[in-house]
Amino acid sequence: MFVPMQDYSAQLSKYMPASAAPVISRWINDSGCLFRISRGRTSKLGDYRPPHDGKGHRISVNHNLNPYAFLITTVHEFAHLKTWNTYKGKVKPHGREWKSDFRELMRPFIQSGLFPHDIQQAIVRYLDNPAASSCTDLQLFRVLKRYDTPGEPTQTVEQLPDNTLFTLKNGRIFQKKEKIRKRYRCIEVKTQRVYLFSPVAEVMAIK
């Protein structure tokens, strides 16, 4: 029985560059993937789950990403789907196979010129060795942040002077200390426990 393809382009265009939406719509149809636009999550930008217990491929992407970050995250998750279809979970989640698939899926978007010049340059550099998340590539993350819609006044941990008190959205209060390799040592005021924060973690300084 023939099942007509659904065109999700109009809905997707609300979250990503319009010229990319038909491509992603086709990927959703071709893969039979359940694609969900999720609430904002601080722990991750997107998520992929392989077929399990009668459920097919599932991808979710945070709704509050800017259009370029939303597209890159979407491609990241579809690269997981592509890798799983080929290797069925027998390779590392972000190993060379996934990196190859991610580069392949990103290529048409880079060649189309839909990204602003600064993002284009950052992505090309990132693709030399893509990581588990665009957040872990500080240069790409910083460039993408330029295109966020202004919201609550936040700063990144790296912007705060040492010993500054800051709070997270959940109300926990920390004091920034010295940088240890790539992360900053921070002490939670209530418990005196030490946590390591990414330089680009968004926080609110306490004045």
C-alpha positions as CSV (number, residue, x, y, z in Angstrom):
1,M,0.0,0.0,0.0
2,F,1.4,3.4,-1.0
3,V,1.6,5.9,1.9
4,P,2.1,9.5,0.7
5,M,5.0,11.4,2.2
6,Q,4.1,14.2,4.6
7,D,5.7,17.6,4.1
8,Y,7.0,19.0,7.4
9,S,8.7,21.9,5.8
10,A,6.3,24.6,7.1
11,Q,6.6,23.4,10.7
12,L,10.4,22.9,10.5
13,S,10.9,26.4,9.0
14,K,9.8,27.9,12.3
15,Y,13.0,26.4,13.9
16,M,15.6,26.2,11.2
17,P,16.6,28.1,8.0
18,A,13.7,27.7,5.6
19,S,15.9,26.4,2.8
20,A,17.0,23.4,5.0
21,A,13.5,22.4,6.0
22,P,12.5,20.4,2.9
23,V,15.7,18.4,3.2
24,I,15.1,17.5,6.9
25,S,11.4,16.8,6.1
26,R,12.6,14.2,3.5
27,W,15.0,12.7,6.0
28,I,12.2,12.2,8.5
29,N,10.0,10.5,5.8
30,D,12.8,8.4,4.4
31,S,13.9,7.1,7.8
32,G,10.5,6.7,9.3
33,C,11.8,8.7,12.3
34,L,9.7,10.1,15.0
35,F,11.0,13.7,15.1
36,R,10.1,15.6,18.2
37,I,10.7,19.3,19.1
38,S,11.5,19.2,22.8
39,R,11.4,21.6,25.7
40,G,14.7,23.3,26.5
41,R,17.1,21.0,28.3
42,T,20.3,22.2,30.0
43,S,21.9,18.8,29.8
44,K,21.7,18.3,26.0
45,L,20.7,20.1,22.8
46,G,19.3,17.0,21.1
47,D,18.9,13.3,21.5
48,Y,18.8,10.1,19.3
49,R,17.3,6.8,20.3
50,P,17.5,3.7,18.1
51,P,14.7,1.3,17.4
52,H,13.6,-0.6,20.5
53,D,10.6,-2.5,21.8
54,G,8.7,-2.0,18.6
55,K,9.4,1.8,18.5
56,G,11.4,3.1,15.5
57,H,14.1,5.8,15.3
58,R,13.4,8.7,17.6
59,I,15.1,12.1,17.5
60,S,14.4,15.2,19.7
61,V,15.9,18.7,19.4
62,N,15.4,21.5,21.9
63,H,12.9,24.1,20.7
64,N,14.8,27.1,22.1
65,L,17.9,26.9,19.9
66,N,18.6,29.5,17.3
67,P,17.9,28.4,13.7
68,Y,21.5,27.5,12.9
69,A,22.1,25.7,16.2
70,F,18.8,23.8,15.6
71,L,19.9,22.7,12.2
72,I,23.4,21.6,13.2
73,T,21.9,19.7,16.2
74,T,19.4,18.0,13.9
75,V,22.1,16.9,11.5
76,H,24.1,15.6,14.4
77,E,21.3,13.4,15.5
78,F,20.5,12.2,12.0
79,A,24.1,11.2,11.7
80,H,23.6,8.9,14.7
81,L,20.6,7.4,12.9
82,K,22.6,6.8,9.7
83,T,25.5,5.3,11.7
84,W,23.1,3.0,13.6
85,N,21.5,1.8,10.3
86,T,24.9,0.8,9.0
87,Y,26.5,-0.7,12.2
88,K,23.6,-1.5,14.5
89,G,25.3,-0.2,17.6
90,K,28.6,-2.0,17.1
91,V,30.7,1.2,16.9
92,K,31.4,4.0,19.3
93,P,28.6,6.7,19.5
94,H,31.0,9.5,18.3
95,G,33.6,7.4,16.7
96,R,35.1,7.7,13.2
97,E,32.0,6.2,11.6
98,W,29.7,8.8,13.1
99,K,32.2,11.6,12.3
100,S,32.2,10.5,8.6
101,D,28.4,10.4,8.5
102,F,28.1,13.8,10.1
103,R,30.5,15.3,7.6
104,E,28.6,13.7,4.7
105,L,25.2,15.0,6.0
106,M,26.5,18.5,6.7
107,R,28.2,18.9,3.3
108,P,25.1,20.0,1.3
109,F,24.2,22.6,3.8
110,I,27.7,24.1,3.8
111,Q,27.8,24.1,0.0
112,S,24.4,25.8,-0.2
113,G,25.7,28.9,1.5
114,L,22.8,29.1,4.0
115,F,25.1,29.8,7.0
116,P,26.4,33.3,7.7
117,H,30.1,33.6,7.0
118,D,31.3,33.4,10.6
119,I,29.3,30.2,11.3
120,Q,30.4,28.7,8.0
121,Q,34.1,29.2,8.9
122,A,33.5,27.8,12.4
123,I,31.7,24.7,11.1
124,V,34.4,23.9,8.5
125,R,37.0,24.0,11.3
126,Y,34.7,21.9,13.6
127,L,34.3,19.2,10.9
128,D,38.0,18.5,11.0
129,N,37.2,16.6,14.1
130,P,33.6,16.9,15.2
131,A,32.9,16.2,18.9
132,A,30.0,14.8,20.9
133,S,28.3,18.1,20.9
134,S,28.7,21.5,19.3
135,C,28.9,22.9,22.8
136,T,32.2,21.1,23.4
137,D,33.7,23.1,20.5
138,L,34.1,26.4,22.2
139,Q,34.8,28.4,19.0
140,L,31.7,27.1,17.2
141,F,29.6,27.5,20.4
142,R,30.6,31.1,20.8
143,V,29.9,31.9,17.2
144,L,26.5,30.3,17.3
145,K,25.6,32.2,20.5
146,R,25.8,35.5,18.5
147,Y,22.6,34.5,16.8
148,D,20.5,33.7,19.9
149,T,17.5,35.8,20.7
150,P,18.1,38.0,23.7
151,G,16.5,36.7,26.8
152,E,17.4,36.8,30.5
153,P,20.6,38.6,31.2
154,T,23.2,35.8,31.5
155,Q,26.9,35.6,31.3
156,T,29.3,32.7,30.7
157,V,31.5,31.5,33.4
158,E,34.6,32.6,31.6
159,Q,33.3,36.2,31.5
160,L,33.1,36.4,35.3
161,P,36.0,37.6,37.5
162,D,37.5,35.1,39.9
163,N,35.6,34.7,43.2
164,T,32.4,36.0,41.7
165,L,29.2,34.5,43.1
166,F,26.7,33.2,40.5
167,T,23.5,31.3,40.4
168,L,22.0,28.7,38.0
169,K,18.4,28.6,36.9
170,N,17.7,26.0,39.6
171,G,18.8,28.5,42.3
172,R,22.0,26.8,43.3
173,I,24.8,29.3,44.1
174,F,28.5,28.9,43.3
175,Q,31.7,30.9,43.5
176,K,34.0,30.9,40.6
177,K,37.6,29.9,41.2
178,E,40.7,29.3,39.0
179,K,40.8,27.6,35.6
180,I,41.9,23.9,35.6
181,R,42.9,22.9,32.0
182,K,39.8,23.6,30.0
183,R,37.2,24.1,32.8
184,Y,36.8,26.4,35.8
185,R,36.8,25.1,39.4
186,C,33.7,26.4,41.2
187,I,32.5,25.9,44.7
188,E,28.9,25.4,45.6
189,V,28.3,27.8,48.5
190,K,25.7,25.6,50.4
191,T,27.7,22.3,50.3
192,Q,31.3,23.6,49.7
193,R,31.6,20.9,47.0
194,V,33.8,21.5,44.0
195,Y,32.4,21.4,40.5
196,L,34.1,21.9,37.1
197,F,32.2,24.2,34.8
198,S,32.6,24.7,31.1
199,P,33.8,28.2,30.1
200,V,30.6,28.8,28.1
201,A,28.1,27.6,30.7
202,E,25.5,30.3,31.1
203,V,25.0,31.7,34.6
204,M,23.7,34.8,36.3
205,A,26.1,36.8,38.4
206,I,25.1,37.8,41.9
207,K,25.8,41.5,42.5
